Amino acid sequence: MKHLILVACLLLSPAAYAGWFFKDPPPPPPDLGPEYRAKITKLEEQISEQHATTNRWEVATGTLALGCVLLFVIGTALGAKTRQHYDATRRLGRTIPTTTQSAGANGAHHHLGEADAPDRHPSMAA
């Protein structure tokens, strides 16, 4: 009930409208003439031209970024394929083992890049 009375007092009081502290409404801005209107129009045209130029640069930059990402992916794929081909054509086989190899029958461990035991490579003459 107290809130309802407070709201009614605020709505009915003459000081409730905005700007009640001004005696008179503010004067309208002065008309500065046609030369200022022409200058404002010219500046608005310059801003719209700059906006169009900025949009073109954004499109060019985005296209360049997508091209770089595409070339990075293609280069990575070609590098991996080249590495696989190089490993397949080497005399001793792959440089990176596909699985972890356990010790041989005599307890010797294989060295990185060797396909079989050091004394038994398939390309060596028996």
Residue pairs with C-beta under 8 A, 6 or more apart in sequence:
10 16
14 20
19 25
87 93
87 94
87 95
87 96
88 94
90 113
91 123
92 113
92 114
92 115
92 121
93 113
93 114
93 115
94 113
94 115
95 112
95 113
96 112
97 110
97 112
101 109
101 110
103 109
104 110
104 117
108 117
108 118
110 116
110 117
110 118
111 118
114 121
115 121
115 122
116 122
